Amino acid sequence: MRRPLDAERAAAIPRFLYQDTMNAIQTANPRLCLSLYDELYLIDLGQTLYFMADDHYTHVYYSSGTRFMVPFGLSRIEERLTLFAVHHPHSFARLGRKYIVNLSAIHNISTTKQTLSLLAANGKSVSLQISKPVLRDLLTLIAEEYMKERI
């Protein structure tokens, strides 16, 4: 599992990307802004359950059941989410090479079954197949964050 998206990694983001993303983050409804040539993609982070890699593309899954694809790799999404993490620490975490998940949507983690269940806004559960080592790292991350909140 890669480390969670945090403020330390924000310094690596080019300055021209920073201002657009910061404007979107500071609104009540944070959005991830991605542009390519003459196209602009706005991803509502409040509704996002998870991102899934598909070669050089990324599928975005909303809690409403809506799913769409953007022409950016998961590493580019992770790079932009690093800026979001400055104001909302530990909102999203990269899990292996395939997923970035919304930590607040996690419903169940089963290392035995190698599944991560996310609870959507409509009450439906979405299960993702993730390897045991990655799930164990996620359990450790969540336990550490829970302990920090309790202190």
C-alpha positions in Angstrom: 0.0 0.0 0.0 1.2 3.4 -0.8 1.2 6.1 1.9 -2.0 8.2 2.2 -2.3 11.4 0.2 -1.0 14.1 2.4 0.3 17.7 2.5 4.0 16.6 2.3 3.6 15.5 -1.3 1.9 18.7 -2.3 5.2 20.5 -2.9 5.8 18.3 -5.9 2.8 19.7 -7.8 3.5 22.4 -10.4 2.3 25.9 -9.3 -0.1 26.5 -12.2 -2.1 23.4 -11.2 -2.2 24.5 -7.6 -4.4 27.6 -7.8 -7.2 25.9 -9.9 -7.3 23.0 -7.5 -7.2 25.2 -4.4 -10.2 27.2 -5.6 -12.2 24.1 -6.1 -11.2 22.6 -2.8 -12.2 25.6 -0.7 -15.8 25.5 -1.9 -18.5 23.7 0.0 -18.7 21.0 -2.7 -15.0 20.2 -3.4 -14.2 19.1 -7.0 -11.1 17.8 -8.7 -10.4 19.8 -11.8 -8.5 18.0 -14.6 -8.0 19.5 -18.1 -6.7 18.1 -21.3 -6.5 20.1 -24.5 -10.0 21.6 -24.9 -11.7 19.5 -22.3 -12.3 20.0 -18.6 -13.3 17.3 -16.2 -14.8 18.1 -12.8 -15.0 15.3 -10.4 -17.2 15.8 -7.3 -15.0 14.4 -4.5 -17.9 14.5 -2.0 -19.7 11.9 -4.1 -16.7 9.8 -5.1 -16.5 6.3 -3.7 -13.3 5.2 -5.4 -11.1 5.6 -8.5 -10.0 2.5 -10.4 -7.1 2.3 -12.8 -7.5 1.0 -16.3 -4.2 1.3 -18.1 -3.8 5.1 -18.9 -7.4 5.8 -18.0 -9.2 6.0 -14.7 -12.8 5.0 -13.9 -14.5 7.2 -11.3 -17.3 5.6 -9.2 -19.8 7.9 -7.5 -21.9 6.8 -4.5 -25.1 7.4 -6.6 -24.0 4.5 -8.9 -22.8 6.8 -11.7 -19.6 5.7 -13.3 -17.5 7.4 -15.9 -14.0 7.3 -17.3 -11.4 10.1 -17.5 -8.3 10.1 -19.8 -5.8 10.3 -17.0 -3.8 7.7 -15.2 -4.3 6.9 -11.5 -1.0 8.6 -10.7 -2.3 11.9 -12.2 -5.4 11.6 -10.1 -3.3 10.9 -7.0 -1.1 13.9 -7.7 -4.1 16.2 -7.8 -5.7 14.6 -4.7 -2.6 15.5 -2.8 -3.7 19.1 -2.9 -7.1 18.1 -1.6 -5.4 16.3 1.3 -4.0 19.6 2.5 -7.4 20.7 3.7 -9.0 17.3 4.2 -6.3 14.9 5.5 -6.8 11.2 5.2 -9.9 11.5 2.9 -8.5 9.2 0.2 -5.9 6.5 0.2 -4.1 4.8 -2.7 -4.5 1.0 -2.4 -2.0 -0.8 -4.5 -1.7 -0.1 -8.2 -5.4 -0.2 -9.0 -7.5 1.8 -6.5 -7.8 5.1 -4.7 -10.6 4.9 -2.1 -12.6 7.4 -0.1 -11.8 6.4 3.5 -15.1 7.8 4.8 -17.0 5.3 2.6 -15.4 2.2 4.1 -17.9 -0.2 5.6 -16.0 -3.4 6.0 -12.5 -4.8 5.6 -12.0 -8.5 5.4 -8.4 -9.7 5.0 -9.6 -13.3 5.0 -11.9 -12.8 2.0 -9.6 -10.1 0.6 -12.4 -7.7 0.2 -13.0 -4.0 1.0 -16.6 -3.0 1.2 -17.7 0.6 0.6 -21.1 1.9 1.5 -22.8 4.1 -1.2 -25.2 6.9 -0.4 -28.1 4.9 -1.8 -27.4 2.2 0.9 -25.8 -0.3 -1.5 -22.5 -1.9 -0.7 -19.7 -2.1 -3.3 -17.0 -4.8 -2.8 -13.5 -4.5 -4.1 -11.0 -7.4 -4.4 -7.7 -6.2 -2.8 -4.7 -8.3 -1.7 -4.1 -9.2 1.9 -0.9 -7.1 2.4 -2.6 -4.0 1.1 -5.7 -4.5 3.4 -3.4 -5.1 6.4 -1.7 -1.8 5.7 -5.0 -0.1 5.4 -6.1 -1.6 8.8 -3.0 -0.2 10.3 -3.5 3.2 8.8 -7.1 3.4 10.0 -6.1 2.2 13.5 -3.4 4.9 13.7 -5.8 7.6 12.6 -8.5 6.4 15.1 -5.9 6.5 17.9 -4.9 10.1 17.0 -8.6 11.2 17.1 -9.1 9.6 20.5 -6.1 11.5 22.1 
